[in-house]
Amino acid sequence: MNPIDDLISLIFPKICACCGNSLWKHEKVICTFCDFHLPKTNFHLEPENPLTRSFWGRVPIDSGTAIYYFNKGNRVQQLIHQLKYKGRREIGIFLGEKYGYSLKNTPPFNTVELILPVPLHKKKRMQRGYNQSEEFASGLGRTMNVPVDPYALYRCKATETQTRKSRFKRWQNVAEMFAVRDPTVLVGRHLLVVDDVITTGATLEACIQVLSSIPGTRISIAAIAFTSL
């Protein structure tokens, strides 16, 4: 780090997205202590993991994975909060790049041909300034060497926040909310659909229902965090 960078870091210290402590020069986004203690799932190494099983009988997927377990009050909740509501979009990119190294050599994720982030409605995107799932997808694409298409899926209309909704209410809230712009570009491809947090899976289920109607598609899913209700 040059003297100018040292001065900038002194005035605007870089802090850990989990604990809020200052980062050392060699650390990026998350401090070493938090990175070690974050509850990793390792779902990408377990084909019939709890996330994948949660979609059985609902929609067809090849496999599903998430980096962390999400529990109320844990470090992962703070990480997601910083990404979604505090403008720290670099968190999504950083986590995507880091996890992409794990996925690119792991079946079935090593056969993914296109990454699709779950879209925000245009009004919400304008309010937030970015789509956190798209940032995560961008990071995954860089290290997996897979293109990202943030426009293939789109929301037909805005939905209410999913927070505090029951499983059934969440499903009602997003049912028939997504559409595909040009199905012909997705025919016969292995798609990786990505979101930030999977709770009931209602949002991803709605996306997959649309995508699975396209001939020859295979669909896998990935998220930053997963919580089982």
BELRA-V380498 format. One record per backbone hydrogen bond with DSSP energy under -1.0 kcal/mol. NH is the residue of the N-H (numbers start at 1). CO is the residue of the C=O. If there is no record, write none. Layout:
<<NH & CO> <NH & CO>>
This chain:
<<6 & 2> <7 & 3> <8 & 4> <9 & 5> <10 & 6> <11 & 7> <12 & 8> <16 & 21> <17 & 29> <20 & 16> <23 & 14> <27 & 24> <30 & 28> <35 & 31> <36 & 32> <37 & 33> <38 & 34> <40 & 38> <41 & 67> <45 & 42> <46 & 43> <53 & 49> <54 & 50> <55 & 52> <56 & 53> <58 & 55> <59 & 55> <62 & 219> <65 & 221> <67 & 223> <68 & 224> <69 & 39> <70 & 226> <74 & 71> <78 & 74> <79 & 75> <80 & 76> <81 & 77> <82 & 78> <83 & 79> <84 & 80> <85 & 81> <88 & 82> <89 & 87> <91 & 88> <93 & 89> <94 & 90> <95 & 91> <96 & 92> <97 & 93> <98 & 94> <99 & 95> <100 & 96> <101 & 97> <103 & 99> <104 & 100> <106 & 103> <110 & 106> <111 & 108> <112 & 109> <113 & 190> <114 & 190> <115 & 147> <116 & 192> <118 & 194> <125 & 121> <126 & 122> <127 & 123> <128 & 124> <129 & 125> <135 & 131> <136 & 132> <137 & 133> <138 & 134> <139 & 135> <140 & 136> <141 & 137> <142 & 138> <143 & 139> <144 & 140> <145 & 141> <146 & 141> <149 & 115> <154 & 179> <156 & 177> <165 & 162> <170 & 166> <171 & 167> <172 & 168> <173 & 169> <174 & 170> <175 & 171> <177 & 174> <179 & 154> <181 & 152> <185 & 182> <186 & 183> <188 & 215> <189 & 186> <191 & 218> <192 & 114> <193 & 220> <194 & 116> <195 & 222> <198 & 225> <205 & 201> <206 & 202> <207 & 203> <208 & 204> <209 & 205> <210 & 206> <211 & 207> <212 & 208> <214 & 211> <217 & 214> <218 & 189> <220 & 191> <221 & 63> <222 & 193> <223 & 65> <224 & 196> <225 & 196> <226 & 68> <227 & 198>>
